[in-house]
């Protein structure tokens, strides 16, 4: 990865009880916050390297329960897995107009899912200085049996 997460400031998560599209009870958990993303110093920066993926484990996100723990997940047909969606946006960048050339700043190709024991959000960075990125990850949990 050509970028490093320097700081993550999560906001309080919130959870509400909802119904899924079929009317079954479910639980929606939403995780938000901001992160500072910065380039890793390198001698060979080029356009290909500058648009690589970055990401991090979302702080305070609850893990996916293991099959057979009584939580109603992992019954083998995939119906018990949570549905995850993610958003990210540019909150700010420090730009020195005396030395900065015309470049793009922002994030793209946002995705999220459970991996490495937690909820991971990833995105493609477009940044030369450090940028502050806002994120929101929504997880729809099916109701347990």
C-alpha positions in Angstrom: 0.0 0.0 0.0 1.3 3.5 -0.9 -0.7 5.2 1.8 -0.7 5.0 5.6 -3.5 5.7 8.0 -2.2 8.3 10.5 -5.2 8.9 12.6 -8.8 7.5 13.0 -11.4 9.5 14.9 -14.6 7.4 15.2 -17.9 9.0 16.1 -20.3 7.1 18.3 -21.9 4.2 16.5 -25.7 3.8 16.5 -27.9 0.8 16.1 -31.6 0.7 15.3 -34.1 -2.2 14.9 -35.6 -2.3 11.4 -37.3 -4.7 9.0 -35.5 -6.0 6.0 -37.0 -5.8 2.5 -39.0 -9.0 3.2 -40.5 -7.6 6.4 -38.3 -9.7 8.7 -36.9 -8.0 11.8 -33.3 -6.9 11.5 -30.8 -4.6 13.1 -28.9 -1.7 11.4 -25.6 -0.6 12.8 -23.9 2.5 11.4 -20.3 3.4 12.0 -19.0 6.9 11.1 -15.8 8.9 11.6 -12.8 10.5 10.0 -9.3 9.3 9.1 -6.1 11.0 8.1 -4.5 9.3 5.1 -0.9 10.1 4.1 1.5 8.9 1.5 4.3 6.7 2.5 7.6 8.3 1.5 9.0 6.7 -1.6 11.5 7.6 -4.3 9.4 6.2 -7.2 6.1 8.0 -6.9 4.2 7.9 -10.2 0.5 8.0 -11.3 0.1 4.2 -10.9 1.5 4.2 -7.4 -0.4 7.3 -6.4 -3.9 5.7 -7.0 -3.5 2.6 -4.9 -5.9 1.3 -2.3 -5.9 2.3 1.3 -8.1 1.2 4.2 -8.4 0.3 7.8 -10.4 -1.7 10.3 -13.4 0.3 11.5 -12.9 1.0 15.3 -15.6 -0.3 17.6 -17.4 -2.3 15.0 -18.8 -5.6 16.3 -17.4 -8.7 14.8 -19.4 -11.3 12.8 -20.4 -14.1 15.2 -18.9 -17.5 14.5 -21.2 -20.3 13.2 -22.7 -22.3 16.0 -22.4 -19.6 18.7 -26.2 -19.3 19.1 -26.5 -15.9 17.4 -28.4 -17.2 14.4 -25.6 -16.6 11.8 -23.7 -18.9 9.6 -26.4 -21.4 9.0 -24.7 -22.5 5.7 -27.0 -20.9 3.2 -25.6 -17.4 3.5 -28.9 -16.0 4.7 -27.5 -15.2 8.2 -24.6 -13.0 7.0 -24.8 -9.2 7.4 -25.2 -6.9 4.4 -22.5 -4.2 4.4 -22.4 -0.9 2.5 -19.8 1.9 2.7 -19.3 5.5 1.8 -16.3 7.8 2.0 -15.7 11.4 1.1 -13.0 14.0 1.2 -13.1 16.2 4.2 -10.0 18.3 3.6 -6.5 18.5 2.2 -3.6 20.9 3.0 -2.5 22.5 -0.3 0.5 24.8 -0.7 -0.3 26.8 -3.8 3.3 28.0 -4.1 4.6 24.5 -4.8 1.6 22.4 -5.6 0.9 21.5 -9.2 -2.5 20.6 -10.7 -3.4 17.3 -9.1 -6.6 15.5 -8.1 -7.6 15.0 -4.4 -10.2 12.5 -3.2 -11.3 8.9 -2.8 -13.1 6.5 -5.1 -14.0 2.8 -5.3 -15.2 2.5 -1.7 -15.9 -1.0 -0.4 -16.3 -2.6 3.0 -16.6 -6.1 4.4 -15.5 -8.4 7.2 -11.9 -9.6 7.0 -9.0 -10.1 9.4 -11.4 -10.4 12.3 -13.1 -7.1 11.9 -15.0 -4.7 9.7 -12.7 -3.3 7.0 -13.3 -0.2 4.8 -11.1 0.3 1.7 -10.9 2.9 -1.0 -8.7 4.2 -3.7 -6.8 7.4 -2.8 -6.1 10.4 -4.9 -3.8 12.5 -2.8 -0.3 13.9 -2.7 -0.4 15.6 0.7 -2.2 14.2 3.7 -6.0 14.2 3.4 -8.9 13.8 5.9 -11.5 11.3 4.8 -14.9 10.9 6.2 -16.5 7.4 6.3 -19.8 5.7 7.0 -20.2 2.0 7.1 -23.8 0.5 7.4 -24.3 -3.1 8.5 -27.7 -4.7 8.3 -27.8 -7.7 10.6 -30.5 -10.3 10.1 -32.5 -11.2 13.3 -31.2 -14.3 15.1 -33.4 -17.4 15.3 
